[in-house]
Amino acid sequence: MTRRHWKDLTPTQRAAFVSASAVQIGLAAAAWTDLARRPQERVNGRKPLWAAAIAVNFVGPIAYLLWGRAKTKAPTP
């Protein structure tokens, strides 16, 4: 199997790659920012483990955003 280079990709493949990369970076940045600002008592689990998990492609940031943040009740007026 030969390695594919950037120049071998079609314009559509290049656009898909750039788009997927931008989404991945955006998700990871949002998750790491939230994790850094959120107090430990509002995180399900240990923060260092979530920080490492966020680095795992799309799965890590989505998992943190769905299950890593402790649910808090909205204040009632």
C-alpha positions in Angstrom: 0.0 0.0 0.0 1.4 3.4 -1.0 1.2 6.4 1.2 -1.1 9.2 0.0 0.2 12.7 0.0 -1.7 16.0 0.2 -1.1 16.6 -3.5 -2.7 13.2 -4.3 -6.1 14.2 -2.7 -8.9 15.7 -4.6 -10.2 19.1 -3.7 -13.2 17.5 -2.0 -11.0 15.2 0.1 -8.9 18.2 1.1 -11.9 20.2 2.1 -13.3 17.3 4.1 -10.0 16.8 5.9 -9.7 20.5 6.7 -13.3 20.6 7.9 -12.9 17.5 10.1 -9.7 18.9 11.6 -11.3 22.2 12.4 -14.2 20.4 14.1 -11.8 18.2 16.1 -9.7 21.2 17.2 -12.8 23.2 18.1 -14.3 20.4 20.2 -11.0 19.8 22.0 -10.5 23.5 22.7 -14.0 23.9 24.0 -13.7 20.8 26.2 -10.2 21.7 27.6 -11.4 25.3 28.3 -14.4 24.1 30.1 -12.4 21.6 32.1 -9.8 24.2 33.1 -12.5 26.6 34.3 -14.7 24.1 36.0 -14.0 23.4 39.7 -13.1 19.7 40.6 -16.3 19.2 42.5 -18.3 19.9 39.3 -16.4 17.3 37.3 -17.4 13.6 37.2 -14.0 11.9 37.8 -10.5 13.2 38.0 -9.5 16.3 35.9 -6.1 14.9 34.7 -7.8 11.8 33.3 -10.4 13.9 31.5 -7.7 16.1 30.1 -5.9 13.1 28.7 -9.2 11.7 27.3 -10.0 14.9 25.5 -6.9 14.3 23.4 -8.5 11.2 21.8 -9.9 12.4 18.5 -13.6 13.1 18.4 -14.5 10.6 21.1 -12.7 12.3 24.1 -14.1 15.8 23.8 -17.7 14.5 23.1 -17.5 12.1 26.1 -16.3 14.9 28.4 -19.0 17.3 27.3 -21.7 14.6 27.7 -20.6 12.7 30.8 -17.6 14.5 32.3 -19.4 17.5 33.7 -21.5 17.1 36.8 -25.1 18.0 36.3 -26.2 21.0 38.4 -29.8 22.0 39.0 -30.8 25.4 37.6 -31.6 27.9 40.3 -35.3 28.4 40.9 -36.6 32.0 41.1 
